[in-house]
Amino acid sequence: MDSLVSTGWLADQLGAGDLSIVDCTFFLPELGRDAEAEFLAAHIPGAVRMDITEVADRSNPAPHMLPSADQFAAAIERIGVSSSDRIVVYDNSPHRTAARGWFTFRHFGAAQVAILDGGFQKWAAEGRAVESGEPKPRPARFEATERRDVAAKAELPGSGTIVDARSAERFEGRSPEPRPGLAPGHIPGSRSLPMASLYNADGTMKGPDELQALFAVAGVDPMEPFTSTCGSGVTANSLIFAAHLLGNDSAKLYDGSWSEWGADPDTPKAVGPA
């Protein structure tokens, strides 16, 4: 299974016994949308839902931080996904949160994880089948391990290239952060590559040449190790996924991102262009 699969491919695979389809939709509060309600109203047949705000370390003040391996395994078994499954994640969000699902499943040891190119937006636009209501989870076993693909705040100074997936306005400190109590700006020395630039209007991922060019404009070599950051560790995963598509699996996620860095009065902060 490729890491990026088409709606046509997934339609042909529906009903396969080793296939798990997982809706990872998440919305920032200012959008006024309810991801759970939208899932119950219409989702891809056979899909289950992973709520990234619930499958998280709820004791951490930063939002939707990764849980422990045991916590993740228990939560994912409850929705009926096994670590041996072919897992296809999708979303219906402008934040492209399927990339967070893709990273999380891989972080905890799933070997076969793909993103549905274009997500539910494209699936529905093509008039493909949907179903509604609560899913019926099947028995599952998820054997969780943890990859070394997450960077902690203390590791960032001097760690190499840091790439920020937020909008240029937020990166430069020209627009306010959506969460209260956060200083404006960015981690000093980081580069700006807004997540939205990686996607076409229909939600599909841009092609390899376009992705290469976007990294180049940001001053980043996508084939070299880098740490990806954003507002709360969600949109940063699109940068990691784009690098993965180009052949680089050495990128790390700063999971706390600006929700952690920007809230700490002792961390250095910069404003203006990179």
C-alpha positions in Angstrom: 0.0 0.0 0.0 1.3 3.4 -0.9 1.5 6.2 1.7 -0.9 8.3 -0.4 -3.9 6.5 -1.8 -6.7 7.7 -4.2 -10.4 7.7 -3.6 -10.7 5.2 -6.5 -8.2 2.8 -4.9 -10.0 3.0 -1.5 -13.4 2.5 -3.1 -12.1 -0.8 -4.6 -10.8 -1.9 -1.2 -13.9 -1.3 0.8 -14.8 -4.4 2.8 -11.3 -6.0 2.8 -10.8 -7.8 6.1 -7.4 -6.3 6.8 -8.4 -2.7 6.0 -9.1 -0.1 8.7 -10.4 3.4 7.7 -10.0 6.0 10.3 -11.6 9.5 10.3 -9.1 11.9 12.0 -11.1 15.1 11.5 -10.4 18.0 13.9 -11.4 21.6 13.8 -10.1 24.7 15.7 -12.9 26.1 17.8 -13.2 29.3 15.7 -14.6 27.3 12.8 -17.7 26.4 14.8 -17.9 22.9 13.4 -18.4 19.6 15.3 -16.2 16.8 14.0 -18.1 14.1 15.9 -21.5 15.3 14.7 -20.3 15.5 11.1 -18.8 12.0 11.3 -22.1 10.5 12.6 -24.0 12.3 9.8 -21.8 10.9 7.0 -18.6 9.0 6.8 -16.8 6.6 4.5 -18.4 3.1 4.8 -16.7 1.1 7.5 -14.8 4.0 8.9 -14.2 4.6 12.6 -13.2 7.8 14.3 -10.1 8.8 16.2 -10.6 12.0 18.1 -7.1 13.5 18.5 -8.2 15.6 21.4 -9.3 12.5 23.3 -6.5 10.1 22.2 -4.0 12.3 23.9 -2.1 13.0 27.1 -4.9 14.8 28.9 -2.6 15.6 31.9 -0.5 17.9 29.7 -1.5 21.5 29.5 -0.6 21.7 25.8 -3.5 20.4 23.6 -3.7 16.9 22.1 -0.1 15.9 23.1 0.7 12.3 22.2 -0.4 9.8 24.8 1.7 6.9 26.2 2.0 3.8 24.1 -0.3 1.9 26.5 -2.9 4.7 26.4 -2.8 4.8 22.6 -3.1 1.0 22.2 -6.1 0.9 24.6 -7.9 3.7 22.8 -7.3 2.3 19.3 -8.3 -1.2 20.3 -11.6 0.3 21.5 -12.3 1.7 18.0 -11.4 -1.6 16.4 -8.0 -1.0 14.8 -5.1 -3.5 14.9 -1.5 -2.7 14.4 -1.3 -5.3 11.7 -4.1 -3.7 9.6 -3.7 -1.6 6.5 -4.7 1.7 8.0 -6.1 4.5 5.8 -6.6 7.8 7.5 -8.7 10.7 6.2 -10.2 14.0 7.3 -12.7 16.6 6.3 -10.8 19.6 7.7 -9.0 22.6 6.3 -6.3 21.8 8.8 -5.5 18.5 6.9 -5.6 16.6 10.2 -5.2 13.2 8.5 -1.5 13.9 8.6 -1.6 14.0 12.4 -3.4 10.6 12.3 -0.8 9.2 9.9 2.1 10.4 12.1 0.5 9.1 15.3 -0.2 5.6 14.0 3.3 5.4 12.6 4.8 6.8 15.8 3.2 3.9 17.7 4.4 1.2 15.4 1.8 0.7 12.7 3.7 -0.5 9.6 1.1 0.2 6.9 -0.5 3.6 7.1 -1.8 5.8 4.3 -3.5 9.1 3.8 -6.6 9.3 1.6 -5.6 11.9 -1.0 -8.3 14.7 -0.9 -10.0 13.2 2.1 -13.7 13.1 2.7 -14.0 16.4 0.7 -13.0 14.7 -2.5 -14.8 11.4 -1.7 -18.1 13.2 -1.2 -17.6 15.5 -4.2 -17.3 12.4 -6.4 -20.6 11.1 -5.2 -19.2 8.0 -3.5 -21.1 5.9 -1.0 -21.3 7.2 2.6 -23.0 5.8 5.8 -24.2 7.4 9.0 -24.4 6.5 12.6 -22.1 4.9 15.2 -19.6 2.4 13.8 -19.5 -1.1 15.1 -15.8 -1.8 16.1 -14.4 -5.2 15.5 -12.1 -7.1 17.9 -8.6 -5.6 17.6 -5.1 -5.9 19.0 -2.7 -3.0 18.8 0.9 -3.8 19.9 2.2 -0.3 20.4 5.9 0.7 20.3 7.3 4.2 19.9 9.5 5.6 17.2 12.1 8.2 17.9 10.4 10.8 15.8 9.4 13.4 18.5 11.5 16.3 19.7 11.1 17.8 23.2 11.3 21.6 23.9 14.7 21.2 25.6 16.2 19.5 22.5 15.4 22.3 20.1 18.1 24.9 20.7 21.0 23.9 18.5 19.1 20.9 17.1 19.3 21.9 13.4 16.6 23.0 11.0 13.2 23.9 12.4 10.3 24.4 10.0 7.1 26.1 11.0 3.8 25.1 9.3 1.7 28.0 10.6 0.6 30.8 8.2 3.2 33.5 7.4 1.1 36.0 9.4 1.2 33.9 12.5 4.9 33.0 12.0 5.9 36.7 11.7 3.7 37.8 14.6 1.3 39.9 12.4 -1.8 38.0 13.4 -2.9 36.8 16.9 -2.6 33.2 17.9 -6.0 31.4 18.2 -5.2 30.2 21.7 -5.0 32.7 24.6 -1.9 33.4 26.5 0.6 32.8 23.7 3.2 35.3 22.6 3.4 36.2 18.9 6.1 35.1 16.6 8.3 32.0 16.1 11.2 30.0 17.4 14.4 32.0 16.5 16.1 30.6 13.4 13.2 28.6 12.2 11.9 28.6 8.6 8.4 29.2 7.4 6.5 26.8 5.2 2.8 27.2 5.6 1.0 23.9 5.6 -1.8 25.1 3.3 0.7 25.6 0.5 1.3 21.9 0.2 -2.3 21.2 -1.0 -4.3 21.8 -4.1 -7.7 23.4 -3.9 -9.5 20.0 -3.8 -7.5 18.9 -0.8 -5.1 16.6 -2.7 -1.4 16.8 -2.0 0.7 18.7 -4.6 3.1 16.7 -6.7 6.8 15.9 -5.9 8.2 18.7 -8.1 5.9 21.3 -6.5 6.7 20.1 -3.0 10.4 20.2 -3.7 10.0 23.8 -4.9 8.1 24.8 -1.8 10.7 23.5 0.5 13.4 25.3 -1.6 11.6 28.6 -1.3 11.5 28.1 2.4 15.2 27.5 2.5 14.9 23.9 3.5 16.4 20.7 2.1 13.5 18.2 2.4 16.0 15.3 2.2 17.8 16.4 5.3 16.7 16.0 9.0 14.5 18.7 10.3 12.0 19.4 13.1 8.5 20.4 12.2 6.4 22.7 14.4 3.1 24.6 14.2 0.5 25.8 16.6 -0.2 22.6 18.5 1.5 19.7 16.8 -1.2 19.0 14.2 -0.5 20.9 10.9 3.2 20.3 11.4 2.6 16.7 10.3 1.8 17.7 6.8 5.4 18.9 6.4 6.6 15.6 7.7 4.3 13.7 5.4 5.5 15.8 2.4 9.1 15.0 3.2 8.2 11.3 3.5 6.7 11.4 0.1 9.9 12.8 -1.2 11.9 10.0 0.5 12.9 11.5 3.8 11.8 9.7 7.0 14.2 11.5 9.4 12.0 14.5 10.2 10.8 14.9 13.7 7.7 16.5 15.3 7.9 19.1 18.0 4.7 18.0 19.6 4.3 20.9 22.0 4.8 23.4 19.2 3.9 27.0 19.7 1.2 26.1 22.3 4.1 25.1 24.6 6.9 27.4 23.3 4.8 30.5 23.0 3.3 30.0 26.5 6.7 29.8 28.2 8.0 33.2 29.3 11.6 31.9 29.4 11.8 30.7 25.7 13.3 33.1 23.1 10.9 34.4 20.5 11.4 36.2 17.2 9.0 38.2 15.0 9.1 39.2 11.4 10.2 37.1 8.4 12.5 34.1 8.7 
